[in-house]
Amino acid sequence: MSDELTKALKEIDLSKPKWSQDTYGGRARHFFKVTNPLNVLLSSKDLENAKTLVLKSREGAELPSGTTEEDLWTAKYRYDSAFHPDTKEKMFILGRMSAQVPMNMTITGCLLTFYKTAPAVIFWQWANQSFNAIVNYTNRSGDAPISTTRLFTSYVFATGGAVATALTLNSYTKKLPSLVGRYVPFAAVASANCINIPMMRSRELSEGIPVVNASGERLGTSKKAARSAIFQVVVSRIGMALPGMAIPPIIMNRLVKGNFLKKYPAMNAPIQVLLVGFSLSFATPLCCALFPQMSSLAVTSLEKDLQDSIAKQDPEIKRVYFNKGL
């Protein structure tokens, strides 16, 4: 490895994304990499090799002969897709953001297909909230554990809220145009996100999440930062679900009127799943990018005791940063 290449590789900071996170475009390119569904297919060996290379680079250790800049960035995004940014632990595969498209396209496609009968509504809303609970827990901010009681309570309330919303709206839309009924699943999912995410991360709301300075040094914990983080994630998740649950109903309604689905009723679910999958392939990274992963707040917006603590540590600090979760 030439001296020039060695120097260039050492200058790459894998603790930060490849693209600037100050712009929406940079964040979108970053999340297209992180949420790439192909990352789900990576073996444990692939992920461990990526982790080893990333850690060696961050520690300034000697890299394997033949390592290129592209090798480092590939390793970084493989590592980021599977390891939690705060705990550094390997995340459960179904909870990773790279599993969002294949899992959600299946569940959402079935939600949109089987929305008329109560048993189907209950089953698919339950499946959706079970998956969401896994994702919300896996991608929580901070490194504090969540109790089993808190997990179970969050799960029950979110699932109950989604099912109740769907069944109630279904009863009100029976006499309305069929297209209106097709939007009931989205309303249920949106309401459930407003319940599931805050409850699954309620420990953060009650105890705060870590806040750091621009260099990444921990300054304390903040409940206000937790509220900001959770609000951003709720907005992102609802936005993520919107295209896949808003566009397919229009297309499916036209296919019904055009008699295509009457001739080929077995194509109903496969078409819905594919339409949702196409939408999610873009909506997932684009909505994850709505807010910076490391969001920030002015010190003056924090709790008074934390403001005083930061002032004692370094009076020059004007903003703090925190991982918002996903």
MILUM-738170 format. One record per residue (C-alpha): x negated, y negated, z negated; residue in one letter. Coordinates in steps of 0.25 Angstrom, whole numbers. Layout:
  east north    up rest
     X     Y     Z    a
...
end
This chain:
  east north    up rest
     0     0     0    m
    -6   -13     4    s
    -9   -24    -6    d
     1   -33     2    e
    12   -23     1    l
     9   -20   -14    t
    10   -35   -17    k
    23   -37    -9    a
    29   -25   -16    l
    25   -30   -30    k
    32   -43   -27    e
    45   -37   -25    i
    54   -38   -37    d
    64   -26   -38    l
    70   -32   -50    s
    78   -41   -41    k
    86   -39   -28    p
    80   -39   -15    k
    88   -51   -11    w
    91   -64   -18    s
   103   -63   -28    q
   105   -78   -27    d
   113   -76   -14    t
   126   -68   -11    y
   119   -62     1    g
   107   -57    -7    g
   116   -51   -18    r
   124   -44    -7    a
   112   -38     0    r
   107   -33   -14    h
   120   -27   -17    f
   121   -20    -3    f
   109   -13    -8    k
   113   -10   -22    v
   127    -5   -18    t
   122     3    -6    n
   131    16    -7    p
   119    24    -2    l
   112    22   -15    n
   121    32   -21    v
   115    43   -13    l
   101    40   -19    l
    96    52   -27    s
    90    51   -41    s
    76    52   -36    k
    79    41   -26    d
    83    32   -37    l
    72    36   -47    e
    62    33   -36    n
    68    20   -33    a
    68    17   -48    k
    53    20   -49    t
    49    12   -38    l
    57     0   -43    v
    52     1   -57    l
    37     2   -51    k
    40   -10   -43    s
    45   -18   -55    r
    34   -14   -64    e
    23   -18   -53    g
    18    -3   -53    a
    11     3   -41    e
    22     7   -30    l
    21    20   -22    p
    13    19   -10    s
    20    15     3    g
    31     8    -5    t
    37    -4     3    t
    46   -16     0    e
    58    -9     5    e
    55     3    -4    d
    56    -6   -16    l
    69   -13   -12    w
    75     1    -9    t
    71     6   -22    a
    76    -6   -29    k
    90    -5   -23    y
    91    10   -26    r
    87     7   -40    y
    97    -4   -42    d
   108     4   -36    s
   106    15   -47    a
   100     9   -59    f
   107    -1   -69    h
   100   -15   -69    p
   101   -16   -84    d
   100    -2   -90    t
    91     3   -78    k
    98    17   -79    e
   103    24   -67    k
   117    22   -65    m
   128    32   -63    f
   129    34   -48    i
   144    31   -47    l
   142    18   -55    g
   131    13   -45    r
   135     1   -36    m
   131    10   -24    s
   142    20   -28    a
   152     8   -26    q
   155    10   -12    v
   157    25   -11    p
   165    26   -24    m
   174    14   -22    n
   177    17    -7    m
   183    30   -12    t
   190    26   -24    i
   195    12   -18    t
   199    19    -5    g
   208    29   -13    c
   213    18   -21    l
   218    11    -9    l
   223    24    -3    t
   231    30   -15    f
   237    17   -21    y
   252    21   -20    k
   254    32   -30    t
   252    30   -45    a
   243    43   -47    p
   234    39   -36    a
   233    24   -41    v
   229    30   -55    i
   219    40   -50    f
   212    30   -41    w
   212    18   -50    q
   206    28   -61    w
   195    32   -51    a
   192    18   -48    n
   191    13   -62    q
   183    26   -66    s
   173    22   -55    f
   173     7   -59    n
   171    11   -73    a
   158    19   -69    i
   153     7   -60    v
   156    -4   -71    n
   149     4   -82    y
   137     8   -73    t
   135    -7   -68    n
   138   -14   -81    r
   128   -25   -85    s
   118   -24   -96    g
   113   -12  -103    d
   122   -10  -115    a
   130     4  -115    p
   145     4  -115    i
   153    13  -125    s
   161    24  -121    t
   174    18  -127    t
   171     5  -119    r
   170    12  -106    l
   182    21  -108    f
   190     8  -112    t
   186     0  -100    s
   189    12   -91    y
   203    14   -96    v
   207     0   -95    f
   201    -2   -81    a
   208    11   -76    t
   221     7   -83    g
   221    -7   -78    g
   218    -2   -63    a
   229     8   -64    v
   239    -1   -70    a
   236   -12   -60    t
   238    -2   -48    a
   250     4   -53    l
   257    -9   -57    t
   253   -16   -44    l
   258    -3   -36    n
   272    -4   -42    s
   273   -19   -38    y
   268   -17   -24    t
   277    -5   -20    k
   287   -15   -13    k
   276   -23    -7    l
   269   -21     7    p
   260    -9     7    s
   247   -18     9    l
   250   -24    -5    v
   250   -11   -12    g
   237    -7    -6    r
   230   -19   -14    y
   235   -13   -27    v
   222    -5   -29    p
   213   -17   -27    f
   222   -25   -38    a
   220   -13   -47    a
   205   -12   -45    v
   203   -27   -47    a
   210   -27   -60    s
   203   -15   -65    a
   190   -21   -62    n
   194   -33   -70    c
   196   -23   -82    i
   186   -12   -79    n
   173   -21   -78    i
   175   -30   -90    p
   179   -18   -98    m
   168    -9   -94    m
   158   -20   -97    r
   165   -25  -109    s
   153   -22  -118    r
   146   -33  -109    e
   157   -43  -112    l
   156   -40  -127    s
   141   -39  -129    e
   135   -47  -117    g
   126   -43  -106    i
   111   -46  -105    p
   107   -59   -99    v
    92   -62   -94    v
    84   -74   -89    n
    79   -75   -75    a
    67   -66   -78    s
    76   -55   -83    g
    73   -56   -98    e
    85   -53  -107    r
    90   -65  -114    l
   102   -59  -122    g
   117   -54  -119    t
   129   -62  -115    s
   144   -59  -115    k
   146   -71  -105    k
   136   -65   -95    a
   144   -52   -96    a
   157   -59   -93    r
   151   -65   -81    s
   145   -52   -76    a
   158   -44   -78    i
   166   -55   -71    f
   157   -55   -59    q
   157   -40   -58    v
   173   -40   -59    v
   173   -50   -47    v
   163   -42   -39    s
   170   -28   -41    r
   184   -34   -37    i
   177   -40   -25    g
   171   -27   -22    m
   184   -20   -22    a
   192   -31   -14    l
   188   -28     1    p
   189   -13    -1    g
   203   -14    -7    m
   208   -26     1    a
   204   -23    15    i
   207    -8    17    p
   222   -10    13    p
   224   -19    24    i
   218    -9    34    i
   225     3    28    m
   238    -5    29    n
   236    -7    44    r
   232     7    46    l
   245    11    39    v
   254     2    48    k
   246     7    60    g
   250    21    57    n
   236    26    57    f
   237    31    42    l
   250    37    45    k
   244    46    56    k
   231    49    47    y
   235    47    33    p
   223    55    28    a
   214    43    33    m
   220    34    23    n
   210    36    11    a
   198    38    20    p
   200    25    28    i
   203    18    15    q
   190    23     9    v
   182    19    21    l
   187     5    21    l
   185     3     6    v
   171     9     8    g
   167    -1    19    f
   173   -12    11    s
   165    -8    -2    l
   152    -7     6    s
   152   -22     7    f
   161   -26    -4    a
   152   -19   -15    t
   139   -26   -12    p
   145   -39    -8    l
   153   -40   -21    c
   142   -36   -30    c
   135   -48   -24    a
   145   -58   -28    l
   137   -61   -41    f
   122   -59   -44    p
   119   -46   -51    q
   111   -54   -61    m
   121   -65   -63    s
   118   -77   -72    s
   124   -87   -82    l
   119  -100   -87    a
   114  -100  -101    v
   124  -110  -105    t
   135  -100  -101    s
   131   -90  -111    l
   134   -87  -125    e
   129   -98  -135    k
   120   -89  -143    d
   114   -83  -130    l
   112   -97  -125    q
   104  -100  -138    d
    96   -87  -137    s
    92   -90  -123    i
    88  -104  -126    a
    79   -99  -137    k
    73   -89  -127    q
    71   -99  -116    d
    78  -112  -115    p
    75  -113  -100    e
    84  -102   -97    i
    97  -107   -90    k
   103   -95   -84    r
   104   -80   -88    v
   106   -68   -79    y
   113   -55   -81    f
   116   -42   -73    n
   131   -43   -70    k
   133   -29   -67    g
   140   -23   -55    l
end
